[in-house]
Amino acid sequence: MSYSFEYIDIILLAMIAGFIFLRLRGILGKKTGFEGKMSTQFEEEFQKIKTNLDPKPINKNFDEEAQKDFLKGARIAYETIITDFSDSDNKLIASKPLLSKKIHDQFKEALSDRENKGHFAEITFIGIKSATVNTHKKIEENLEVTVDFVSEIITCIKDKDKKVISGDNEKIKTVYDTWVFSKDIKSVNPNWLLIDTIT
């Protein structure tokens, strides 16, 4: 008889354990992993990070404030391109990321011709007297801006014997340039490209 009571005890304990398991399952559920909501503070920080990573297109209206910001960069690009093209190594290095393929090929051809003749340039960039937006227009997904530059430089071309054959290595020259820059308005690349020079 003692064995039968032991079996009954085991069955009762199993039934109690099963009942407790079913109750816990009903309360806690059976899914795993994080299913709650982010805290308000964490969600705000997450949105900040997401916003910083999103591409920021340029101002399509190109208003006065946008033009001022653009001209700051245009001045730097102008000086970089002028000095890179007119220095003594006959190579395009610093200005390469700022040039469209068309302008890069034109400049490279001119530099190759200069080098083949045994000539090299010397330049002292005095500064930019003025830079103003002439026109701006949207063409498909690109914004094109025409800028009038007035600068002062000292420049000359020398031969292999360092004899001046063009320009003046002492005289300050006022230069008037009109350049056209372009940028994809959807691109996150901050660089504008020089796509044309107008004389």
Secondary structure, 3 states (H helix, E strand, C coil): CHHHHHHHHHHHHHHHHHHHHHHHHHHHCCCCCCCCCCCHHHHHHHHHHHHHHCCCCCCCCCCHHHHHHHHHHHHHHHHHHHHHHHCCCCCCCCCHHHECHHHHHHHHHHHHHHHHCCCEEEEEEEEEEEEEEEEEEEECCEEEEEEEEEEEEEEEEECCCCCEEEECCCCCEEEEEEEEEEEECCCCCCCCEEEEEEC
